[in-house]
């Protein structure tokens, strides 16, 4: 209990935000209390002090990623303080772990069936032994939020883990990591560790970019001149492994805080080596996964009818973006294709009534002009448009090696003609009758995307949701490019082996270039799986095969900090199986089938601890867990925490320990979820907003409004009392505070005060609107002609602006008598942008002074052999130094060197900054690294000593190198004169070079 008494108080609120990316504010009034002493402490320490460390670690094995986010927050104030932990999740990720530790007390997340989790939560609420509930109502989980009331002078560590399978699009896998910043962090890093059994072919990174094309000239815009935020990044890679480290310094973090939250992300983009057309078939502990993505096949011709919604709801930006996307798509079509266009509103219009049109320069120009003339009006007759598109395709000849498809775009529900979704599905399915493929593109939020999924699935297609945003045209272009190049039709994969079961979908109607077919299954241990693939390509049939390869137990990244992830194939199987079952629930119409699928999903999710729409994560306290564990007393334990609304009060002078409680967008029991209130400390202090400590950044285009126009009054005569501060002035110090003065006027009913912050050129301004509580006083903050902040009265929570300018103007105006009851406190601090200098150090400082491997090689006459790195062809060890010395008699002998194979760590610049092989000669030195084969090294014929050294540091290891050396006789002019000798023909080239010399 002594340890428990040390905890001053904790309140946790856990949620998964399912519909938006912004942190959710709940019952902000009176939710946080802070004292005047805390204000002073916070000003001294600055807002950055709340979060001291954040790290994101992604371990990727064979495209399956485990991402762990660890955040340490501290409360250095003398009172309890509410802190917010927020993590953005990729759309397809499943949360698998969550813990929170406060001074040795750990709260652990347990995944349970949704109904059971709800009952346990309600029961815990009734007894005062509760924690929180993490749920996922729909598949598109985007934001995970935790709000914790951290005790004074204490710290809290949050750890969240999620897993996802990286999907191949346009020939690349992309690992997206969101930078969940709410403030500048002292220690921030994002690390990605990739291990691929078949090898990494390409790797690159993507920095935060200006996705919404905001004006970069704004002083509140963090984008640099190239439209992105450059982040310090380190890339290290070998043939099978790569590590990417993003390390934003404080300048870059400030820029990140000034851009929209959607743009705060980095990506690692890569692809793998593909030598076997049958794909990669991996096995481990009775589970297997098959990745099938053949390349270098000729593209199949296709016949496409584009169906474009031109109803009234498509007017404005939507139609403009649609036209831009279709123009790009039409111009990129292959000359082997045929196409037509059907536009629809209340009725339908066919561009070329004669039928399908071959793609050529003239037809594309005509189609682009037609699309650009389309105007939005009328209602939505989706049923008639789809049937018309089928009729257009029905007039053309069908071939087994041609992809015949309809790509339909709509932004709303059917409103005229046949409006029943079920009837539309039946009509379209009956008309198509399995003869073609239907792709549906849903634009915006005003439609039933599940209806489009079912409609596409009925007709062997897929549906894609396009978000109504500034990049909607790029989203549409991306989808069209994904389906632009079909390579195979009617792909069927059959698996041969003992005890094979649990196989996912292995029949696919079409395979597009740049995508990938993934199949998972289970097998009997100690048996090998063989895959046989058949399909139709251009000009004929194809047959491929792949034999399973058992993954070794030591298949892991050389970085020691990657943690345990040896069962990744089993978890990949579970993830992919659950993901497929959840998709099938949308496509299933009968309640009985849905219940069967739900039972399978729940069973797998509970076994592998995945948060899904059918499971929840209950965050429990240690004592709550102990009470339900066999071996503990059945007597009710003393709780380590109390519910916030519990009427109990601390009787020993020790503050209460507050339990976490549910917040997932809906309360399971109204009585169990009271209004949030503050802990019983300093109740007389003014209230704070729930998200009071979150940094707020503002994005607004330059306005033409004159911010000073409304304040052009006759200057009043102001009497400043002794209690007041100054009314305006020029501030040049590196930090200062501006308060609303106590004013009295003699001949005017209005006042205005102007402050100008003028810092040295190159400085930035961190502006903190600490407290704004006014009735009539207006506040305007400007930089040049840009309005940064405007306040017209009322109570306003703290805001924090990061401004890339060195001058600001602040104007206050209003009724002088109101200043007696109003309160305004604005602070600023100078920030000087300096380039970070990361200590590089010597990567080989741990190497021994003498080489631990290598030898002296000297051959009299002719001879050959090989040298190699330690453990070749397995990974070479870290901190290795090898040295080989070749002795050459330059009068009679020549030396030649050639790398047979090389896989040595490199970086994005391939400058061999880490591991390397160096060949030193009398006249030149050559350093090599990376992945190469059959690489010849020029040897100076006058070098009597050639030294080859190999060095490795303590990070990424490759398989090393093998070098072949050969000693041959030196060719002399005398030898070249004997043209009839047998040796002449072997030295002909050397003789030719010698004889050509003057």
KEMIFI-953217 format. One record per residue (C-alpha): x, y, z. Coordinates in steps of 0.001 Angstrom, whole numbers, padded with zeros to 6 digits, always signed. Each point is the difference from the previous one (the first is absolute). Layout:
<recs>
XYZ
...
</recs>
This chain:
<recs>
+000000+000000+000000
+002981+002301+000478
+000560+000045-003702
-003632+000695-000631
-000010+002883+002444
+002862+001548-001919
-002231+000467-003017
-001608+003388+000373
-002843-000467-002445
-000765-001167-003491
-002952+000278-002337
+000124-001812-003337
-002418+000430-002831
+000434-002332-002975
-001691+000205-003385
+000345-000963-003629
-001197+002905-002142
-001717-001580-002988
-001221+002831-002146
+002440+002855+000168
+003626+000660+000643
-000335+002736+002565
+000146-000701+003720
-003513-000100+001428
-000948+002547+002642
-002562-001049+002587
-001604+002125+002659
+002728+002590-000031
-001630+002247+002543
+001539-000416+003418
+002039-003005-001068
+003369+001227+001162
+001131+002138+002918
+003364+001713+000208
+001390+002372+002600
+001791+003293-000429
+003226-001588+001286
-000210-002529-002851
-000201+002847-002498
+003334+001290+001190
+001594-003423-000133
-001316-000665-003489
+001273+003305-001324
+003458-000725+001262
+000053-003506-001419
-001930+000642-003258
-002647-002186-001609
+002623-002352-001466
+000749-001466+003406
-003194-002096+000187
+001138-002712-002423
+003633-000901+000520
+000400-002954-002352
-001842-001627-002879
+001236-002892-002092
-001647-001945-002803
+001496-003356-000913
-001214-002023-002967
+001290-003526-000550
-000882-001280-003490
+000510-003664-000858
-001124-001170-003433
-002381+002993-000361
-001647-000555+003414
+000591+002925+002354
-000115+000277+003781
+000035+003651+001075
+000600+001049+003607
-000475+003587+001164
+001494+000867+003378
-000583+003395+001579
+001277+001334+003315
-001780+003007+001496
+000823+001770+003207
-001827+002475+002197
+002552+002310+001595
-002688+002198+001537
-000968-000003+003660
-003550-001085-000725
-001638-002715-002055
+000011+000682-003720
-001981-001464-002877
+002089-001267-002935
-001071-001431-003345
+001533-002920-001883
-001155-000371-003597
+001048-002453-002722
-001095-000055-003620
-000487-003518-001363
+000034-001159-003616
-003378-000993-001349
+000739-003728-000087
+001771-000306+003368
-001159-002120+002945
+000908+001134+003523
+001640-002921+001809
+001421+001430+003225
-000333+002979+002339
+001619+000665+003373
+000358+003014+002258
+002506+000211+002838
-000041+002595+002755
+002828-000213+002529
+000073-003791-000153
-003774-000566-000134
-000871-001536-003383
-003407+000017-001679
-000244-002741-002639
-002403-000338-002906
-001811-003336-000376
-001947-000831-003183
-003427-001526+000725
-003254-000651-001818
-001899+003267-000312
-003077-000933+002057
+002108-001586+002753
+002294+003007+000098
-003009+002266+000399
-001356-002083+002911
+003378-000063+001716
+000316+003723-000375
-003435+000670+001477
+000724-002382+002876
+003309+001690+000713
-001678+003393+000001
-002407-001180+002681
+002848-001150+002284
+002453+002792-000660
+002619-002261-001602
+000003+001093-003610
+002318+001081-002735
-000998+000666-003599
-001429-001499-003131
+001510+000183-003488
-002421-000892-002777
-000125+000149-003776
-003490+000546-001367
+000970-000049-003667
+002990-001045-002057
+001290+003511-000666
+001617+000553+003405
+002178+003044-000346
+000828+001580+003349
+000700-001474+003419
-000332+002511+002840
+000859-000217+003676
-000457+002846+002462
+001717-000454+003364
-000104+002161+003097
+003610-000455+001112
+000965+000612+003635
+002252+002893+000893
+003731-000642-000455
-000745-003388-001641
+000429-001530-003438
-002015-002435-002076
+001102-002372-002775
-002442-001027-002702
+000695-002878-002378
-002277-000847-002918
+000610-002795-002508
-001810-000686-003257
+000589-002363-002903
-000735+000215-003717
+000827-001661-003301
+001579+002361-002513
-001905-000161-003281
+001765+000379-003321
-001293+002843-002167
+001541+001257-003224
+003001-002238+000505
+000887+001171+003532
-000654-000789+003643
-000456+003042+002198
+000391+000130+003776
-001672+003211+001194
+000850+001335+003450
-002002+002900+001377
+001919+002512+002099
-002437+000497+002860
+001405+003243+001324
-001877+002284+002335
+003128+001880+000986
+003746+000118-000509
+001606-003077+001549
+003504-000203+001443
+000583-003502-001382
-001978-001022-003104
+000897-002814-002383
-001757-002259-002500
+001771-003217-000965
-000910-002561-002661
+001788-003367-000132
-000690-002066-003129
+001008-003622-000582
-000912-001713-003277
+000976-003605-000713
+000155+000469-003794
+001808+003334+000140
-000750+003721-000239
+000202+001404-003520
-000851+003685+000545
-000430+002217+003059
-000808+003663+000427
-001609+002352+002514
-002710+002653-000218
-000086+003065+002222
-003077+001970+001131
-001408+001747-003060
-002433+002814-000684
-002967-002283-000758
-002621+002725+000157
+002184+002554-001834
-000258+002644+002701
+001614+003362-000691
+003674-000439+000926
+000446+003749+000458
-002031+000052+003206
+002050+000608+003132
-002026-002785+001629
+000926-002460-002772
+002818-002387+000807
+000628-001127-003578
+003313+000803-001560
+000397+001415-003497
-000253-003452-001613
-003394-000651+001611
+001153-002519+002585
+001595-000200+003428
+003463-001495-000286
+000778-002359+002884
+003378-001378+000978
+000057-003604-001192
+002578-002761+000033
-000316-002992-002358
+002094-003126+000377
-000595-003113-002066
+001396-003237-001303
-001537-002541-002377
-002467-001455+002518
-000184+002667+002716
-000550+003715+000342
-000324+002470+002837
-001434+003486-000402
+000228+002514+002820
-001924+003275-000038
+001294+002407+002633
-001817+003382-000194
+001914+002698+001836
-001789+002791+001845
-000084+002284-003035
-001564-002744-002117
-002446-000861+002772
-001133+003611+000120
-000602-000090-003733
-001986-003227+000403
-002217+001644+002609
-000792+002779-002471
-001340-002268-002767
-003379-001801-000101
-000169-003209+002020
-000721-002036-003143
+003386+000969-001402
+002014-000948+003102
+001216-003339-001217
+003067-001662-001442
+000173-003048-002231
+002461-002754-000800
-000660-001284-003519
+001643-003154-001277
-000350-003047-002210
+001536-003463+000070
+002021-002091-002422
-002048-002410-002116
+001876-002760-001768
-002630-002771+000051
-003157+000751-002001
-001839-002426+002270
+000482+002389+002911
+001359-000289+003534
-001400-002802+002186
+001071+000217+003663
-000722-002531+002755
+000438-000020+003782
-001448-002157+002812
-002898-001387-002035
-001017+003260-001731
+000806+001293-003472
-000370+003176-002052
+000307+000288-003774
+000834+003320-001695
-000683-000117-003751
+000935+003009-002131
+001488-000906-003402
+001547+002846-001969
+001261+000508-003570
-003118-001462-001604
-001604+001657-003024
-003048+002094+000829
-003388-001401-000956
-002241+002223-002134
-003141+001291+001668
-003399+001394-000899
-001215+002638+002452
-003197+001986+000337
+000354+002935+002370
-003244+000915+001797
+000117+003581+001328
-002512+001499+002440
-000986+003510-001083
-002890+000538+002411
-000406+003295+001836
+001912-001192+003060
+003132-000285-002178
+000094+003726-000713
+002917+002219+000927
+003281-001462+001211
-001130-003639-000398
-000672+000357-003703
+003201+001959-000530
+002040-002725+001701
-001818-002743-001928
+000774+001665-003322
+003673+000413+000923
+000288-003658+001015
-001745-001351-003104
+002085+002157-002308
+003165-001515+001474
-001401-003540-000174
-001182+000329-003621
+003367+001340-001156
+001839-002924+001638
-002073-002793-001578
+001729-002533-002223
-000554+000033-003769
-001035-003662+000270
-003069+000985+002070
-003556+000986-000923
-002239+002296+002030
-003225+001986+000216
-001619+002404+002461
-003474+000018+001564
-000975+003073+002003
-003140+000076+002078
-002237+002151+002159
-003783-000406-000218
+000645-001664-003370
+003016-001441-001821
+002155+001132-002919
+002387-002178-002015
+002996+001799-001471
+000294-002211-003127
-003281-001753-000688
+001627-002229-002663
+001816-002061+002646
+003542-000423+001265
+002660+002399-001312
+003664-000999-000592
+002530+002056+001941
+002004+002345-002180
+001113+003601+000203
-003109+001394-001737
-002553-002029+002000
+001644+000952+003292
-000098+003704-000923
-003704-000264-000840
-000724-001859+003249
+001855+002611+002073
-002012+002799-001631
-003221-001914+000720
+000856-000518+003662
+000982+003650+000446
-003395+001086-001385
-001944-002075+002538
-001960+002157+002463
-001616-001077+003254
-003790+000085+000262
-002998-002199+000766
-000400-003086+002168
+001714-003418+000176
-001214-002869-002216
+002743-002491+000790
-001922-003113-001091
-000661+001241-003537
+003616+001128-000451
+001444-003401+000939
-002404-001902-002247
+000823+002347-002879
+003729-000620+000535
-000576-003774-000180
-001897+000464-003255
+002867+002044-001478
+002475-002769+000815
-002447-002642-001228
+000315+001250-003566
+003726-000901-000165
+001637-003370-000533
+001002-001867+003191
+003447-001618+000265
+001429-002111+002817
+003272+001946+000014
-001624+003466+000202
-001099+001650+003240
-003522+001347-000459
-000957+002397+002759
-002191+002865+001171
+001446+002690+002289
-002868+001924+001588
+000369+003174+002067
-002811+001399+002139
-000246+002287+003021
-003453-000713+001380
-002881-002387+000461
-002363-000696-002930
-002852+002546+000044
-001918-000615-003232
-000996-003050-002026
+000750-003207+001889
+001127+001164+003455
-000088-003278+001942
+003575-001174+000547
-001096-003635-000023
-001852+000424-003294
+002989+001760-001576
+002286-002854+001036
-002367-002583-001427
-000482+001905-003262
+003715+000565-000622
+001010-003538+000951
-002621-001496-002299
+001037+002227-002927
+003753-000628+000432
-000453-003724+000698
+003695-000506+000825
+001195+001284-003365
+001937+003061+001199
+001441+001781+003038
-001530+002980+001821
+002114+002443+002011
-001810+002603+002105
+001581+003229+001202
-001884+001734+002809
+000737+003718+000235
-000612+001704+003347
-002031-000896+003074
-003602+000316-001253
-000324-003586-001199
-000214-003546+001285
+003453-001388-000662
-001079-003480+001110
-002529+000033-002850
+002785+000725-002498
+002103-002796+001524
-002813-002506-000433
-000784+001233-003510
+003639-000384-001068
+000409-003352+001723
-003116-001336-001767
+001792+000684-003284
+003590-001082+000737
+001231+003514+000750
+001051+002175+002899
-001166+003321+001406
+002171+002914+001062
-000932+002947+002195
+001261+003422-001074
+000135+002555+002799
-001396+003410-000893
+003184+001977+000527
+002360+002212-001927
+001853-003023-001375
-003104-001921-001159
+001168+000158-003612
+003300-001617+000995
-001899-002699+001896
-002062-000772-003116
+003077-000013-002222
+001715-002368+002420
-002871-002476-000119
-000235+000140-003796
+003748-000656-000252
-000360-003029+002273
-002458-001613-002425
+001502+001426-003200
+002315-002889-000911
-001436-003528+000291
+002632-002740-000345
-001922-003189+000805
-003607-001155-000050
-001671-002941+001788
+002865-000623+002432
-000401-003262+001939
+002493-001100+002681
-000060-003598+001268
+002007-001172+003011
+001393-003534+000393
+001115-001366+003355
-001009-001862+003150
-002747+001413+002205
-000571+003224-001941
-003042+001937+001249
-001102+003502+000948
+001040+001270-003446
-001172+003505-000885
-001337+001006-003417
+002205-001574-002677
-002054+000681-003141
+000286+003500-001447
-001706+001236-003151
+002797+002352-001011
+003487+001030+001071
+001145+003567-000668
+003556+001208-000393
+001449+001392+003200
-002393-001871+002312
+000430-003258+001882
-002091-003093+000731
+000384-001205+003599
-001191-003439+001155
+000387-001385+003533
-000729-003421+001473
+000986-002675+002488
+001762-003321-000538
+001290-002977+001913
+003334+000649+001671
+003146-001459-001579
-001631-000047-003448
+000707+002111-003064
-002620+001888-001989
+000134+000343-003774
-002034+002577-001930
-001191-000424-003591
-001217+003163-001739
-001982+000132-003249
-001451+002936-001893
-000467+001736-003328
+002504+002489-001329
+000209+001768-003306
+000265-002564-002814
-000531-003068+002190
-000047-001874+003302
+002592+000084+002783
+001070-002541+002606
+002279+000906+002908
+001085-001840+003115
+001567+000800+003361
+001411-002229+002735
-000360+001016+003630
+003079+001112+001911
+000100-000474+003773
+000973+003217+001786
+002825-000501+002460
-000549+000928+003635
+002829+002521-000186
-001690+001829-002895
+000112+003457+001554
+001520+003409-000410
+003588+000480+001116
-001092+002998+002078
-000229-001291+003576
-002830+002358+000990
-002635-001465-002335
-001511-002265+002671
-001602-003435-000334
-002051-000554-003142
+000843-003595-000898
-003631-001118-000470
-000666+002605-002676
-001271-002495-002612
-002562-001390+002451
-001147+003516+000924
-000022+000991-003685
-002288-002986-000654
-002317+001086+002831
+000017+003647-001117
-000716-000798-003645
-002683-002545+000886
-001800+002456+002314
+000306+002769-002575
-001558-002212-002690
-002821-001133+002308
-000841+003597+000916
-000181+000888-003694
-002344-002924-000605
-002395+001201+002702
-000708+003074-002123
-000657-002168-003033
-002277-002490+001824
-003734+000620+000037
-001333-002752+002308
+000042+000291+003789
+001013-003649+000421
+003154+000399-002118
+000891+003234+001761
-000242-001724+003410
+002274-002836-001160
+002580+002476-001290
-000246+002083+003190
+000692-003102+002098
+003147-000797-002003
+001252+003585+000205
-000570+000169+003754
+001780-003300+000641
+003090+001014-001988
+000069+003552+001348
-000085-001221+003599
+002735-002566-000645
+002346+002511-001607
-001044+003118+002006
-001266+002114-002894
-002438+002868+000540
-002658-000420-002695
-003609+001173-000454
-001017-003119+001979
+002494+000236+002859
+001034+002638+002540
+003080+000631+002095
-000647+000423+003720
+002748+001885+001804
+000185-001418+003519
+001862+000978+003142
+002293-002541+001680
-002340-000532+002976
-003039-000429-002247
+001898-002689-001899
+001116-001694+003211
-003557-000224+001284
-000962-002232-002930
+003127-002180+000019
+000034-003480+001521
+001945-000195+003247
-001005+003372+001368
-002345+000503+002900
-003652+000354-000858
-000291+002929+002399
-000381+003347-001786
+003475+001541-000255
+000690+003572+000917
-000138+001883-003302
+003146+001707-001240
-002216+002673-001489
-003422+001576+000404
-002447+001109-002631
+000016+003717-000554
-003639+000337+001001
+000404-002139+003158
-001152+002045+003021
+002960-001287+002053
+002621+002513+000970
+003583-000378+001150
+000053-000236+003779
+003738-000393+000605
+001095+003102-001815
+001117-001978-003056
-001735+001047-003257
-002352-002439-001690
+001161-002504-002608
-002381+000435-002916
-000936-002994-002168
-000153+000233-003779
-003485-000104-001452
-001676-000616-003326
-000267+002433-002844
-000720-001518-003395
-002648+002346-001384
-002897-001658+001795
-000563-000859+003648
-001190-003534+000759
-001737+001171+003147
-001029+003575+000533
+000125-000416+003749
+003490-001376-000265
+001424+002888-002007
-000595+003245+001851
+001160+003420-001008
+003752+000242+000092
+001259+002037+002926
+003327+001070+001377
+001780-001590+002934
-000507+001738+003325
+002904+002439-000206
-000067+003798+000028
-003663+000251-000944
+000154+003783+000003
+002276+000172-003002
-001467+000791-003437
-001066-002960-002130
+001920-001273-002990
-001073-001683-003163
+000409-003771-000400
+002557+000514-002741
+001520+003085+001590
+003585-001149-000397
-000294-001044-003651
+001804+002215-002439
-002280+001711-002451
+001239+001070-003394
-001997+002144-002366
-000169-000217-003798
-001726+002818-001837
+000549+001497-003422
+001071+003628-000130
-003025+002213+000421
-000646+003242-001820
-001754+001362+003040
+001836+002909+001608
+000506-001145+003599
+000402+003585+001182
-003029+001497-001735
-002432-000504+002884
+002398+001586+002472
+000476+003339-001748
-001517+002107+002737
+000946+003343+001466
+002788-000844+002410
-001464+000139+003521
+001604+001614+002988
+001016-002888+002208
+000767+000212+003688
+002140-002933+001093
-000476-000746+003676
+002777-001159+002260
-001397-003530-000041
+000051-000244-003775
+002697-001129-002405
+001010+002026-003037
-002410+000430-002911
+002063-000907-003042
+003615+000406-000939
+002849-001622-001928
+001312-003253+001470
+003497-001124-000979
+000935-002400+002773
+000248-003723-000767
-003105-000716+002124
-002638+002059+001738
-003599+000066+001220
-002833+002295-001110
-002944+000580+002341
-003227+001908-000462
+000556+003284+001919
-002375+001482+002560
-001220+003155-001741
-002071+003103+000690
-001031+002461-002749
-000709+003724+000375
-001705+000943-003276
-000604-003155-002048
-001990-003188+000309
+002544-002150-001836
+003675-000846+000273
+002597-001702-002103
+003474-001239+000902
+002635-001091-002519
+003013-002183+000663
+002644-000786-002596
+002303-002977+000483
+003218+000700-001904
+002663-002711+000180
+003264-000376-001946
-000152-001113-003607
-000152-003792-000348
-001805-000536+003298
-003307-001822+000385
-002678+000867+002532
-001711-002518+002278
-003201+001786+001016
-002040-001394+002903
-003475+001408+000639
+000008-001018+003619
-003316+001306+001270
-002709+001964-001816
-003153+000828+001983
-001694+003100-001415
-003474+001404-000491
+000487+002922-002389
+003741+000206-000583
+001101-001023-003479
+003419-001398-000832
+001683-000209-003417
+003442-001512-000637
+001557+000712-003396
+003262-000524-001837
+000236+002333-002944
-003350-000298-001814
-000770-003458+001412
-002508-000358+002803
+001268-002722+002310
-002610+000234+002762
-003200+001954+000606
-002061+000033+003201
-003293+001885+000351
-000814-000761+003629
-000673-002986+002202
+002039-002610+001806
+002750-001662-001987
+002184-002965+000879
+003775+000166-000421
+001407-000009-003520
+003522-000390-001191
+001168+001463-003328
+003307-000759-001695
+000802+002889-002318
+002818+000140-002538
+000312+003776+000229
+001937+002370+002241
-002663+002736+000261
-003525+000000+001373
-002615+002587+000889
-002539-000511+002770
-002926+002419+000396
-002546+000067+002798
-003083+002228-000205
-003188+000352+002006
-001762+001537+002989
+002509+001178+002620
-002334-000791+002880
-000165-003641-001121
+003726-000318+000603
-000706-000016+003734
-001635-003445-000279
+001688-001442-003107
+003223-001975-000106
+002390-000297-002958
+003481-001517+000248
+002134-000468-003124
+003587-001188+000110
+002562-000384-002743
+003455-001500-000296
+002669+000292-002670
+001120-003112-001823
+003108+000113-002190
+000100-002531-002820
+003299-001803+000104
+001055-003043-001941
+000499-003008+002204
+003404-001599+000060
-000412-003669+000833
+003224-001428+001389
+001289-002404-002581
+002892-001616+001811
+002147-002732-001447
-002117-003030-000969
+003120-002153+000328
+001160+001223+003387
-000665-003467+001476
+002144-001790-002565
+003212-001582+001228
+003254+001648-001022
+001086-003158-001796
-001995-001994-002514
-001710-003080+001362
-000170-001752-003369
+001834-000016-003320
+003483-001063-001068
+002949+000736-002288
-000367-001522-003469
+003020-000475-002247
+000081-002325-003015
+003053-000775-002073
-000906-000287-003655
-003712-000531-000679
-002822-000956+002349
-003484+000971+001174
-002290-000191+003038
-002683+001796+001968
-000301+002065+003152
-003253+000787+001812
-001443+001792+002991
-000448-001971+003253
-002957-002448+000002
-000622+000462-003730
-002610-000705-001411
-001680+000585+003382
-000108+003456+001594
+003354+001396+001026
+000465+000926+003692
-000060+003579+001304
+003133+001994+000868
+002179-001982-002392
+003377+001013-001445
+001659-002275-002598
+003127+000618-002066
+001434-001886-002948
+003362+000931-001571
+000803-001076-003556
+003729+000040-000836
+000750+000398-003722
+003279-000361-001892
-000656+002713-002572
+002817-001200-002245
-001548-003389-000735
-003540-000053+001413
-003345+001772-000355
-002838-000073+002564
-003707+000171-000852
-002854+000349+002545
-003717-000537-000496
-002943+000031+002427
-002071-003115-000679
-002752+001213+002327
-000396+002874+002432
-002658+000915+002564
+001421+002638+002327
-001993+002610+001902
-000474+003340-001700
-002204+003091+000268
-002096+002169-002280
+003106+001758-001348
+001985-003230-000430
+003050+001811+001363
+001104-003021+002080
-000175+001964+003249
-000513-003163+002057
+001151-003458-001124
+002390-000121-002945
+002742-001790-001936
+003025+002083-000961
+002621-000926-002585
+003224+002026+000554
+002722+000145-002644
+003044+002116-000537
-001817+002475-002223
-003691-000211+000904
-002430-001115+002669
-003478-001353-000774
-002825-000486+002537
-003096-002050-000809
-003214-001077+001760
-003623-000820-000817
-001373-002919-001994
+002010-000924-003076
+001163-003056-001914
+002764-000738-002498
+001772+003300+000669
+003561+000270-001318
+002555+002136+001873
+002742+001713-001971
+003438-000855+001379
+002973+002224-000800
+002623-002243-001691
+002748+001938+001781
-001338-000611+003526
+002187-002388+001953
-002487-000173+002893
-003800+000009-000249
-001826+000141+003332
-003662-000962+000350
-001703+000948+003276
-003514-000707+001225
-001654+001966+002805
-003414-000298+001643
-001599+002034+002782
-002529-001180+002580
-003223+000437-002006
-001405-001537-003227
+001811-003066-001329
-000156-001502-003475
+001247-003355-001213
+003374+001563-000816
+002109-000598-003078
+001974-002559-001947
+002962+001216-002060
+001890-002022-002584
+003676+000749-000599
+002283-001262-002766
+003746+000300-000567
+001069-000152-003679
+003302+000417-001797
+000854+003502-001017
+000040+000410-003821
+003231+001454-001445
+000720+001240-003572
+002362-002929-000453
-002850-002461+000636
-002201+001767-002547
+002529-000511-002799
-000425-003786+000122
-003199-000011-002031
+000078-003733-000692
+000321-001012+003639
-003074-001542+001740
+000020+002704+002688
-000316+002834-002521
-003716-000510-000546
-000664+000109+003748
+001840+003291+000383
-001175+001495-003296
-001911+002912+001556
+002927+000961+002216
+002371-000254-002941
-002273+002137-002140
+000097+002747+002618
+003783-000252+000374
+000714-000039-003736
-002220+003026-000578
+002155+002114+002287
+002577+002253-001762
</recs>
